[in-house]
């Protein structure tokens, strides 16, 4: 067996037929030989590439640490000293709760609803601890302008269902969370009896908040989460809150309108602010300040925080080594500072040139697919193609880097560094409200192993770090590259045309540009995918939520379809060549199956199925494969095979 760029045939399981379980056929031996490290909740292609990227970043930070005489405010000084402050657990232990005391004092000084709302506004500037959150994003129906968004929040567990359901998993997590609340309060000096009393208050308020929260399936629906109103309308909706004072503290500047993503939630919360005792709200805010800051404090707080969010929710028994946690602090607070250092060191022009070729083929293939759709009207097809070519394609790194001017980073003040960095970002975001939309902005750093599609900006973004093996290599054969990064790019393009992205036009405005008949036919086809994925299950018989995962499943299927068409275009321009007895078409699907190769702990898998819009990796590969005629042809799938679906039962949208 020979090893090739991005693919090793020794990782395959020859005992499994590709027509029965393609995911296991390609990845089976690798999955058996690569157990999850004790400090990870999962281990696979994405995580390994992130780990390799972290090692690259660590080498950069190590070089910076050796520099002397750095001027305050320079990129190197900020990276060096933030890393040192995070790494210095001895100093963090000595500081104890001291860094948090001024904010706890603010909460203690609350006497009534106006002072409660005022405190919520002050805390919003350093990350927020209250029942709602703020975002500054494009106005969905006027994409050239930014507008302030209110969104639901206020929960310590990942989803409302953990508070409201009584299945075994929800009870397990909820019980552990209650113990976590008590334990962290006791570490902060509260007696056991008092901690229990406060825990009961926290759980009562959070459960009440969970009951008025919009379910995750509805949160995906852009029409259900867009409610623009005047400040007068907001005041009428939430009569107990002085918004003029709140906005003045938050620093929004003059506002005429806002978007309230969940009006029923905000109305109910405003009522809760008055009905619930002020002392209970103070207990709630004290807990959220403590819980939200635990990872920034000393070792005993960090360890307790990990016991719930790491062990209970993800099954991880061992914390990541200190260098990875300190690096995460730099990544989180100085993302683009570190990103520029990363790009300068590791991202070459050769990779970008090859990617541009692949993308050109993908757009050509997508146009052909749209033109040949049998369910879309000619008028809508023209608009779809216009939107396709209006997509801004961003690869590698931003043209303009964020400014961190004025940020003070000290080598002995980790908590303060995090607060100052958060406050700087808050002010930057609030300044958007006075400016036109920046269509060149990136929402991921170059060192992020991921990609995204923005409906409002109508762009697809691929950071430098994802443009590496096993997803892409300039030295790999076209089959692997188109099956790997080609499918990922096709996936992100398809998000612009999935059940939500298709509601936005080429300028990023929420607009009805399809005919009613087109939408009806699309929805009918999408229901086939919902039905298919509802049948898939994971640990303890927990079922995949086909509605929650619909957008990602559409993107997975569309991405693979378009990438294969693009690959055929490339094959027509080059010579065919079998590798290791696999045809070019088979190599494409081998590359496709690599990107979701992963072992995941049962605890993490359960959380994923309950909260994540992405399906488990097994089904992100076998699901699309079972619907693709190209896969059937490449591997001679017949009715006797487990992946076979009757043509009438196969999903086909794009």
C-alpha positions in Angstrom: 0.0 0.0 0.0 1.4 3.4 -1.0 0.9 6.7 0.7 -0.2 9.6 -1.5 -0.7 13.3 -0.8 -3.7 13.6 1.5 -4.6 10.0 1.3 -3.2 6.7 2.7 -4.7 3.5 1.5 -3.6 1.8 4.7 -6.3 3.8 6.5 -9.0 2.0 4.6 -11.0 -1.0 5.8 -10.9 -3.6 3.0 -13.4 -5.8 4.9 -16.2 -3.2 4.3 -17.8 -2.8 0.9 -17.9 0.8 -0.3 -21.4 0.2 -1.5 -22.6 -0.7 2.0 -20.8 1.9 4.2 -18.5 4.2 2.3 -17.4 6.2 5.3 -16.2 3.1 7.1 -14.6 1.7 3.9 -12.4 4.8 3.5 -11.7 5.5 7.1 -12.3 2.3 9.1 -8.7 1.3 9.9 -7.7 4.8 10.7 -10.6 5.1 13.1 -9.5 1.9 14.9 -5.9 3.0 15.1 -6.5 6.6 16.2 -8.2 6.8 19.6 -9.2 10.2 20.9 -6.5 11.8 22.9 -7.5 12.3 26.6 -7.6 16.1 26.2 -9.9 16.1 23.1 -13.6 15.4 22.7 -13.1 14.3 19.1 -10.2 13.4 16.8 -10.3 13.5 13.1 -9.3 15.5 10.0 -10.5 18.9 11.2 -9.1 18.6 14.7 -5.8 17.2 13.6 -5.4 20.1 11.1 -6.3 22.5 13.9 -3.7 20.9 16.1 -1.0 21.1 13.3 -2.0 24.8 12.8 -1.6 25.3 16.6 1.9 23.9 16.4 2.7 26.4 13.6 1.3 29.2 15.8 3.2 28.0 18.8 6.5 28.3 16.9 5.6 31.9 16.0 4.8 32.7 19.6 8.0 31.0 20.8 10.1 33.3 18.4 8.2 36.3 19.7 8.9 35.4 23.3 12.6 35.6 22.7 12.4 39.1 21.5 13.6 41.9 23.7 13.0 45.6 23.8 9.6 45.4 22.1 7.7 48.7 22.1 4.3 48.7 23.8 1.4 48.3 21.4 3.3 46.5 18.7 2.0 43.2 17.4 4.9 41.2 18.9 4.6 42.8 22.3 0.9 42.2 22.6 1.2 38.5 21.4 4.2 37.9 23.8 2.7 39.4 26.9 -0.9 38.1 26.4 0.6 34.6 26.1 2.8 35.0 29.1 -0.1 36.4 31.2 -2.4 33.4 30.3 0.4 30.9 30.9 1.4 32.3 34.3 -1.0 30.3 36.5 1.0 31.1 39.6 0.2 34.7 39.2 -3.4 34.0 38.4 -3.7 31.8 41.6 -2.3 34.7 43.7 -4.8 37.1 42.2 -7.7 34.8 43.0 -11.1 36.6 42.7 -9.5 40.0 43.0 -9.8 41.0 39.3 -13.6 40.1 39.4 -14.4 42.1 42.5 -15.2 45.4 40.9 -17.8 43.8 38.7 -19.2 41.8 41.6 -19.5 45.0 43.5 -21.5 46.6 40.6 -24.0 43.7 41.0 -24.1 44.1 44.7 -25.0 47.8 44.4 -28.1 47.0 42.4 -31.2 48.2 44.3 -34.0 48.3 41.7 -34.9 47.6 38.1 -33.3 50.8 36.7 -30.0 50.0 38.4 -30.3 46.3 37.3 -30.7 47.4 33.6 -27.8 49.9 34.0 -25.6 47.1 35.4 -26.6 44.9 32.5 -25.5 47.6 30.1 -22.1 48.0 31.8 -21.5 44.3 31.8 -22.4 44.0 28.1 -19.3 46.0 27.3 -17.1 43.3 28.7 -18.9 40.3 27.3 -22.3 40.4 28.9 -23.8 38.3 31.7 -27.5 39.0 31.3 -30.6 37.3 29.8 -30.3 39.0 26.3 -27.4 39.7 24.0 -26.6 42.4 21.5 -25.2 42.1 17.9 -24.5 44.7 15.3 -25.1 43.2 11.9 -26.5 44.1 8.5 -30.1 45.0 8.3 -31.5 41.9 6.5 -33.8 44.0 4.4 -31.3 46.9 3.8 -27.9 45.2 3.4 -26.0 48.4 3.0 -26.7 49.4 6.6 -25.8 48.0 10.0 -28.5 47.8 12.7 -28.5 46.7 16.4 -29.9 43.3 17.0 -31.3 41.9 20.3 -31.1 38.2 20.8 -32.2 35.7 23.5 -29.6 34.4 25.9 -29.1 34.0 29.6 -28.6 30.2 29.9 -25.6 28.4 31.3 -26.3 25.1 29.5 -26.0 24.7 25.7 -29.7 24.5 24.9 -33.2 25.1 26.4 -34.0 21.4 26.2 -31.6 20.6 29.0 -33.8 22.6 31.4 -37.1 21.4 30.1 -36.8 17.7 29.1 -36.6 14.7 31.5 -34.9 12.1 29.3 -31.8 10.5 30.8 -29.3 12.7 28.9 -31.0 16.0 29.9 -31.3 14.8 33.5 -27.6 13.8 33.6 -26.4 17.1 32.3 -28.8 19.2 34.4 -27.8 17.4 37.6 -24.1 18.0 36.8 -24.8 21.6 36.0 -26.5 22.1 39.4 -23.4 20.6 41.1 -21.2 22.9 39.0 -23.1 26.0 40.1 -22.7 25.1 43.8 -19.1 24.1 43.5 -18.0 27.3 41.7 -19.9 29.5 44.3 -18.2 27.6 47.1 -14.8 28.2 45.5 -15.7 31.9 45.6 -16.2 31.7 49.4 -19.9 31.0 49.7 -20.9 28.5 52.3 -22.3 25.1 51.3 -25.8 26.0 52.6 -25.8 29.4 50.9 -24.4 27.9 47.6 -27.4 25.5 47.5 -29.8 28.3 48.1 -28.3 30.4 45.3 -28.1 27.4 43.0 -31.9 26.9 43.4 -32.4 30.6 42.5 -30.2 30.3 39.4 -31.9 27.2 38.2 -35.4 28.7 38.8 -34.6 31.8 36.8 -32.7 30.0 34.0 -35.5 27.4 33.7 -38.0 30.3 33.3 -35.8 31.9 30.7 -35.5 28.5 28.9 -39.3 28.3 28.7 -39.6 31.6 26.9 -36.7 30.9 24.6 -37.2 30.1 20.9 -36.4 26.5 20.0 -33.2 25.8 18.0 -35.1 24.7 14.9 -36.9 28.1 14.7 -33.7 30.0 15.4 -32.5 28.9 11.9 -35.5 30.5 10.2 -34.4 34.0 9.1 -38.1 35.1 8.8 -38.9 34.2 12.4 -35.9 36.1 13.8 -36.3 39.4 11.9 -38.6 41.9 13.6 -37.5 45.5 13.0 -39.1 48.2 15.1 -38.6 51.8 16.2 -37.2 52.7 19.6 -40.8 53.6 20.5 -41.9 50.1 19.4 -39.2 48.6 21.6 -40.2 50.7 24.5 -43.8 49.6 24.0 -42.8 46.0 23.9 -40.6 46.2 27.0 -42.2 48.8 29.2 -40.0 48.2 32.2 -36.7 49.2 30.6 -35.3 52.7 30.1 -33.6 52.1 26.7 -32.2 55.6 26.3 -30.1 55.2 29.4 -29.1 51.6 28.4 -28.0 52.6 24.9 -26.0 55.6 26.3 -24.0 53.2 28.6 -23.6 50.6 25.9 -22.3 53.3 23.5 -24.6 52.8 20.5 -25.0 56.4 19.6 -28.4 57.7 18.5 -30.7 55.0 17.3 -34.0 55.1 15.4 -34.6 51.4 14.8 -33.5 48.0 16.1 -34.1 44.4 15.2 -35.6 42.3 18.0 -34.9 38.7 16.9 -37.3 37.2 19.5 -40.0 39.7 20.5 -41.9 37.3 22.7 -38.7 36.6 24.6 -37.9 40.2 25.2 -41.4 41.0 26.3 -41.4 38.2 28.7 -37.9 39.1 30.0 -39.0 42.7 30.7 -41.9 41.3 32.8 -39.5 39.0 34.6 -37.3 41.9 35.5 -40.1 43.4 37.5 -41.8 40.3 38.9 -38.7 38.5 40.1 -37.1 39.7 43.3 -34.1 42.0 42.8 -32.1 39.9 45.2 -32.7 36.9 42.9 -31.5 38.8 39.9 -28.4 39.8 41.8 -27.8 36.1 42.6 -28.3 35.3 38.9 -25.9 38.0 37.7 -23.3 37.1 40.3 -23.4 33.5 39.1 -23.1 34.4 35.4 -20.2 36.8 36.1 -18.4 34.0 38.1 -19.2 31.3 35.6 -18.3 33.4 32.6 -15.0 34.5 34.1 -13.9 31.1 35.6 -11.6 30.3 32.7 -9.7 33.6 33.3 -9.1 33.0 37.0 -6.8 30.7 39.0 -6.4 26.9 38.6 -9.2 25.8 41.0 -11.7 27.9 39.0 -10.4 26.7 35.7 -10.5 23.1 36.9 -14.1 23.3 38.1 -15.2 25.0 34.9 -13.6 22.2 32.9 -15.3 19.5 34.9 -18.7 20.6 33.5 -18.0 22.1 30.1 -15.2 19.7 29.3 -16.0 16.4 31.1 -19.8 16.4 31.5 -20.7 17.9 28.1 -17.8 16.5 26.0 -16.5 13.5 27.9 -13.0 14.9 28.1 -11.1 13.9 31.2 -7.9 15.9 30.8 -7.4 19.6 30.1 -5.4 20.7 27.2 -1.7 21.5 28.0 -1.1 25.0 29.2 0.6 26.1 26.0 -2.5 25.3 24.0 -4.8 27.1 26.4 -2.5 30.2 26.4 -2.4 30.1 22.7 -6.2 29.9 22.6 -6.2 33.1 24.7 -4.0 34.9 22.1 -6.1 33.5 19.2 -9.4 34.7 20.9 -8.3 38.2 21.9 -5.7 39.0 19.2 -6.9 36.9 16.3 -5.9 39.1 13.4 -2.6 40.1 15.0 -1.6 36.5 15.2 -3.2 35.9 11.9 -0.9 38.3 10.1 2.1 36.7 11.6 0.7 33.3 10.5 0.0 34.4 6.9 3.5 35.9 6.5 5.1 32.7 7.7 3.0 29.9 6.1 0.7 31.0 3.3 2.4 31.0 -0.1 1.1 32.3 -3.5 1.3 28.8 -5.1 -1.6 27.5 -3.0 -3.8 30.5 -3.8 -3.2 30.1 -7.5 -4.4 26.4 -7.5 -7.4 27.3 -5.4 -8.4 30.0 -7.9 -8.5 27.4 -10.7 -10.7 25.0 -8.6 -13.1 27.8 -7.7 -13.4 28.9 -11.4 -14.4 25.3 -12.3 -16.9 25.2 -9.4 -18.7 28.4 -10.5 -18.8 27.1 -14.1 -20.3 23.8 -12.9 -22.8 25.6 -10.6 -24.0 27.8 -13.5 -24.6 24.7 -15.6 -26.4 23.0 -12.8 -28.8 25.9 -12.3 -29.4 26.2 -16.0 -30.4 22.5 -16.2 -32.7 22.4 -13.2 -36.0 20.9 -14.0 -37.9 22.4 -11.0 -36.9 26.1 -11.3 -38.5 28.6 -13.7 -36.4 30.4 -16.3 -36.9 33.8 -14.7 -35.6 32.5 -11.3 -32.7 30.7 -12.9 -31.5 34.0 -14.4 -31.6 35.6 -10.9 -29.9 32.6 -9.3 -27.0 32.8 -11.8 -26.8 36.5 -11.3 -26.5 35.9 -7.5 -23.9 33.2 -8.0 -21.6 35.5 -9.9 -22.2 38.3 -7.5 -20.7 36.2 -4.7 -17.5 37.7 -3.3 -14.8 35.0 -3.1 -12.4 35.5 -0.2 -9.4 33.2 0.2 -6.4 33.2 2.6 -6.6 36.4 4.6 -8.4 39.9 4.6 -7.1 42.7 2.4 -7.4 45.0 5.5 -6.4 44.0 9.0 -8.2 45.0 12.2 -6.7 47.7 14.2 -5.8 47.0 17.9 -4.6 50.5 18.5 -4.9 51.6 22.1 -5.1 48.1 23.5 -3.0 47.7 26.6 -1.6 44.2 27.2 0.3 43.4 30.3 2.3 40.3 31.0 0.9 39.9 34.6 -2.8 40.7 34.1 -4.6 38.0 32.2 -8.0 38.9 33.4 -7.5 42.6 32.7 -6.1 41.8 29.2 -9.2 39.8 28.3 -11.5 42.5 29.6 -9.6 45.3 27.7 -9.6 43.3 24.5 -13.3 42.5 24.8 -14.1 46.2 25.5 -12.0 47.3 22.5 -13.9 44.8 20.2 -17.2 46.0 21.7 -16.4 49.6 20.8 -15.3 48.6 17.3 -18.6 46.8 16.8 -20.7 49.7 18.1 -18.9 52.1 15.7 -20.3 50.1 12.9 -23.7 51.7 13.6 -22.4 55.0 12.3 -20.8 53.6 9.2 -21.7 51.9 5.9 -21.4 48.1 5.7 -17.8 46.9 5.2 -18.1 44.2 2.5 -14.4 43.4 2.9 -14.7 42.3 6.6 -13.8 38.8 7.6 -15.6 36.9 10.5 -12.9 34.3 10.8 -9.1 34.6 11.3 -6.7 33.2 8.7 -5.5 30.6 11.2 -9.0 29.2 11.5 -9.6 25.7 10.1 -13.1 26.3 8.8 -15.0 28.2 6.2 -18.3 30.1 5.9 -20.9 31.8 3.7 -22.4 35.1 4.7 -26.0 35.7 3.4 -25.9 39.4 4.0 -22.5 40.0 2.3 -23.1 37.3 -0.3 -19.6 36.0 0.1 -17.8 32.7 0.7 -14.7 32.8 2.9 -11.9 30.3 3.2 -9.1 31.1 5.7 -5.5 30.1 4.9 -5.4 27.3 7.5 -8.1 25.2 5.8 -6.2 25.3 2.5 -3.9 22.4 3.6 -3.9 18.6 3.5 -6.0 16.6 3.8 -8.5 19.0 2.3 -6.1 20.6 -0.2 -2.5 20.3 -1.5 -0.9 21.9 -4.5 0.9 18.5 -5.0 -2.3 16.3 -4.7 -4.1 14.8 -7.7 -7.2 16.6 -8.9 -9.5 13.9 -7.6 -8.5 14.4 -4.0 -8.4 18.2 -4.2 -11.9 18.4 -5.9 -13.3 15.8 -3.5 -11.7 17.6 -0.5 -11.5 21.4 -0.7 -13.7 21.4 -3.8 -16.6 19.9 -1.9 -16.0 22.3 1.0 -16.1 25.3 -1.4 -19.2 23.8 -3.1 -20.8 23.4 0.3 -20.3 27.1 1.2 -21.6 28.2 -2.2 -24.7 26.0 -1.7 -25.4 27.7 1.6 -26.2 30.8 -0.5 -29.0 28.7 -2.0 -30.1 26.5 0.9 -33.5 26.8 2.7 -32.4 30.1 4.3 -29.7 31.5 2.0 -32.0 31.2 -0.9 -34.2 33.9 0.7 -31.4 36.5 0.1 -30.7 38.2 -3.3 -27.3 38.9 -4.8 -26.9 42.1 -2.7 -27.6 40.3 0.5 -31.1 41.5 1.0 -33.9 39.4 2.3 -36.1 39.4 -0.7 -38.6 37.1 -2.4 -36.9 36.6 -5.8 -38.3 33.1 -6.4 -41.8 32.4 -7.7 -44.2 30.7 -5.3 -44.1 27.6 -7.5 -40.3 27.4 -7.3 -40.4 27.7 -3.5 -43.0 25.0 -3.3 -41.1 22.6 -5.5 -37.9 23.4 -3.5 -39.5 22.7 -0.2 -40.9 19.4 -1.4 -37.4 18.3 -2.4 -36.0 19.5 0.9 -38.5 17.4 2.8 -36.9 14.3 1.2 -33.7 15.2 3.0 -35.4 15.9 6.3 -37.1 12.5 6.1 -33.8 10.7 5.3 -31.8 12.3 8.1 -34.6 11.8 10.7 -34.0 8.1 10.3 -30.3 8.3 11.3 -29.4 7.6 14.9 -26.3 7.8 17.2 -25.5 6.7 20.8 -28.5 5.4 22.9 -30.8 5.6 19.9 -30.8 9.4 19.8 -32.1 10.5 16.4 -30.6 13.1 14.1 -32.9 16.2 13.8 -33.5 16.4 10.0 -35.1 19.9 10.3 -32.3 21.4 12.5 -29.6 20.0 10.1 -31.5 20.7 6.9 -29.3 23.7 5.8 -26.1 21.8 6.3 -27.4 18.7 4.7 -28.5 20.6 1.6 -25.0 22.2 1.5 -23.3 18.8 1.9 -25.3 17.2 -1.0 -25.1 20.3 -3.2 -21.4 20.7 -2.5 -20.5 17.2 -3.5 -22.7 17.4 -6.6 -21.2 20.6 -7.8 -17.6 19.6 -6.9 -18.0 16.4 -8.9 -19.2 18.4 -12.0 -16.3 20.8 -11.6 -13.9 17.8 -11.4 -15.3 16.5 -14.6 -14.6 19.9 -16.2 -11.0 19.6 -15.0 -10.7 16.1 -16.2 -11.7 17.2 -19.7 -8.7 19.5 -19.7 -6.2 17.0 -18.4 -5.3 13.4 -18.9 -7.0 10.6 -16.9 -4.8 8.6 -14.6 -5.6 5.8 -12.2 -3.8 5.8 -8.8 -3.5 2.8 -6.6 -6.1 1.0 -8.8 -8.6 3.8 -8.2 -10.1 5.7 -11.1 -10.1 9.5 -10.9 -13.8 9.5 -10.1 -13.2 7.1 -7.2 -10.3 9.3 -6.0 -12.8 12.2 -5.9 -15.0 10.3 -3.5 -12.1 9.1 -1.4 -11.2 12.8 -0.9 -14.8 13.6 -0.1 -14.9 10.9 2.7 -11.7 12.2 4.3 -13.0 15.6 5.4 -15.5 14.1 8.0 -13.2 11.3 9.3 -13.6 11.5 13.0 -13.8 9.7 16.3 -16.1 11.5 18.8 -16.9 10.8 22.4 -20.5 9.7 23.1 -21.1 12.7 25.4 -19.9 15.1 22.7 -21.9 13.3 20.1 -25.1 13.6 22.1 -24.6 17.4 22.5 -23.9 17.6 18.8 -27.1 15.9 17.8 -29.1 18.0 20.3 -27.7 21.4 19.4 -25.5 21.4 16.3 -27.0 22.1 12.8 -24.3 19.8 11.3 -25.1 16.0 11.1 -22.6 13.5 12.6 -19.7 12.8 10.2 -20.8 9.3 9.2 -24.0 10.7 7.8 -22.4 13.7 6.2 -20.6 11.2 4.0 -23.0 8.2 3.6 -26.0 10.5 3.3 -24.9 12.4 0.2 -23.3 9.3 -1.3 -26.6 7.4 -1.1 -28.2 10.1 -3.2 -25.6 10.8 -5.8 -25.8 8.9 -9.2 -22.1 9.7 -9.7 -21.2 7.7 -6.6 -23.4 4.8 -7.8 -21.6 4.8 -11.1 -18.1 5.2 -9.6 -18.5 2.2 -7.3 -21.1 0.1 -9.1 -23.8 0.4 -6.5 -26.7 -2.0 -7.0 -30.0 -2.8 -5.4 -28.4 -5.4 -3.2 -26.2 -2.8 -1.5 -27.0 -1.1 1.8 -26.4 2.4 0.5 -28.7 1.9 -2.5 -31.8 4.0 -2.7 -34.5 3.7 -5.3 -34.2 6.6 -7.8 -37.6 8.0 -6.6 -36.4 8.1 -3.0 -33.1 10.0 -3.7 -32.7 13.6 -2.8 -31.7 16.0 -5.6 -31.9 19.7 -5.2 -29.0 21.5 -6.8 
